[in-house]
């Protein structure tokens, strides 16, 4: 079995939760102050966000960083 990288697993978990809540990247970008391009890089696992950035990403979804990490398998 292939283990996903940390960046990929966190990005995938974030995207799933964002879509589950019916939110667009644009909406998250607007509320978090992050660009859509930056969010896309995180969601696609190209870059691992810092804890502070994860908090900014999770805040518009009323999601704790710890809950996102659990969803990502960490």
Phi, psi and omega per residue, in radians:
X1 nan 2.356 -3.116
X2 -1.549 2.230 3.122
X3 -1.550 2.245 3.090
X4 -1.224 2.639 3.051
X5 -1.190 2.834 3.116
X6 -1.015 -0.821 -3.124
X7 -1.059 -0.739 -3.119
X8 -1.187 -0.769 -3.111
X9 -1.164 -0.679 3.111
X10 -1.193 -0.767 3.124
X11 -1.067 -0.745 3.130
X12 -1.131 -0.764 3.124
X13 -1.106 -0.713 3.128
X14 -1.105 -0.830 -3.137
X15 -1.049 -0.774 3.133
X16 -1.047 -0.780 -3.132
X17 -1.180 -0.713 3.116
X18 -1.049 -0.812 -3.138
X19 -1.196 -0.656 3.116
X20 -1.034 -0.637 3.125
X21 -1.470 -0.029 3.100
X22 1.270 0.507 -3.110
X23 -1.825 2.531 3.106
X24 -1.604 2.835 3.043
X25 -1.062 -0.660 3.137
X26 -1.052 -0.720 3.129
X27 -1.147 -0.805 3.114
X28 -1.095 -0.733 3.137
X29 -1.047 -0.801 -3.125
X30 -1.061 -0.786 -3.086
X31 -1.361 -0.450 -3.078
X32 -1.670 -0.330 -3.072
X33 1.456 0.126 3.093
X34 -1.709 2.651 3.126
X35 -1.361 2.725 3.083
X36 -1.085 -0.655 3.135
X37 -1.091 -0.723 3.127
X38 -1.160 -0.764 3.089
X39 -1.033 -0.720 3.129
X40 -1.070 -0.737 3.119
X41 -1.098 -0.658 3.090
X42 -1.206 -0.816 -3.111
X43 -1.082 -0.577 -3.109
X44 -1.550 0.048 3.067
X45 1.318 0.289 3.125
X46 -1.338 -0.478 -3.106
X47 -2.425 2.440 3.069
X48 -1.607 2.051 3.140
X49 -1.244 2.655 3.037
X50 -1.263 2.938 3.095
X51 -1.062 -0.732 3.121
X52 -1.065 -0.720 3.118
X53 -1.189 -0.707 3.072
X54 -1.009 -0.711 3.120
X55 -1.090 -0.722 3.095
X56 -1.110 -0.666 -3.130
X57 -1.223 -0.687 -3.059
X58 -1.379 -0.510 -3.052
X59 -0.940 -0.822 -3.135
X60 -1.098 -0.318 3.136
X61 -1.732 0.085 -3.061
X62 0.914 0.777 -3.099
X63 -2.072 2.278 3.077
X64 -1.352 2.550 3.103
X65 -0.996 -0.705 -3.133
X66 -1.072 -0.639 3.112
X67 -1.217 -0.663 3.078
X68 -1.104 -0.761 -3.141
X69 -1.102 -0.645 3.069
X70 -1.113 -0.730 3.116
X71 -1.101 -0.508 -3.136
X72 -1.470 -0.068 3.112
X73 1.535 0.359 -3.134
X74 -1.948 nan nan
